[in-house]
Amino acid sequence: MEFKAQLMNGEDMERALRRMAHQISERNHGCEGLVFLGIRRRGVPLARRLAENLRVIENVEIPVGELDITLYRDDLSEKGPSAVVGDASKVDFPVQGKKVVLVDDVIFTGRTVRAAMDAVSGLGRAAEIQLAVLVDRGHRELPIRADYVGKNVPTSKNEIVSVQVDEYDGNTCVNLFSKDS
């Protein structure tokens, strides 16, 4: 991979997450009945940051869970049996009748979100499912769109958008790389 550009630094990311938190509150007329499910891996710390922003803005605690979509992926047969290790979701609150906000770092083809919606339905019947992503890079293969977007970044299919968060990477930024030819 070859580095092309930094799309967002840590401050840009925090600013986008604050804006998204305001949008979530506005669209839902407050935070009543909201829960966040971060899609593992980097969606989880982003969901926690959104919840913290809403705690500051609205003075409410939003439950945050971790959603493992491995068992719901449509490419499991391509990955082989070693890809299936069980469900590592950590959701210790009901989703039944709640407004679930799925949180992920990047939306690309839409297949991860489709798998996440299947995983949510396995937890119960949500009243509504919304989607918040830090980066929308285009190239959808399914009719799925995000309700809240931190940054739209038109990309080519030979580029990679890499979101880094302190919790996993020791750095917070969004970088663009080109795949090796």
C-alpha positions, 0 to 999 in steps of 0.5 A: 500500500502506498500512502496518498493523503490524510483525510481527517486528523483527530480533531477533524474526527472529533468535530465530525462525531460531535456534529453527528451526535447533534444530528442524531439528537435532532432527528430522534427528538432527543435520545429517548429509546436510543441504543448504540451498537458499534460494529466490531472493531473500529465502530465500537470506539466510535459508538462510545465517542458518540455516546459520550458526546450525547452525554455532554449535549443532552445529559443522558447515558446511551447504552453502547454495545459491541456487535460481531457480524462474523456469523452473518457475513455473506462471504463466510464460504470464501473465508473457510471454516477458520473464519467462524469462531462464534459470536463475540457480540457484547450487548447487555441491554435489550434492543426490542422496541429500541431505536438502534443506531449502528455505528461503523468506521467506513461504509463501502459496499454495504455488505457489512451493514446488511450483516449487522442488520441481520445480527440486530434482528437476532437480538430482537425486533428493534423499533428502528435501525439507523446507521452512523458512519465516519466515512462514506466512500461510495461504491455500494453494492446494496441499496443501503445508505447511512443516516449520519455521515462524518465525511463523504470521500469519493474513492476509486476501488483501488484505494483503501480508507484506513480509520485509526483510533487510539484504542487499537492503533495508538493514533486517531486519524483517517488515511487514504492509501492506494493498493499496490498495482 
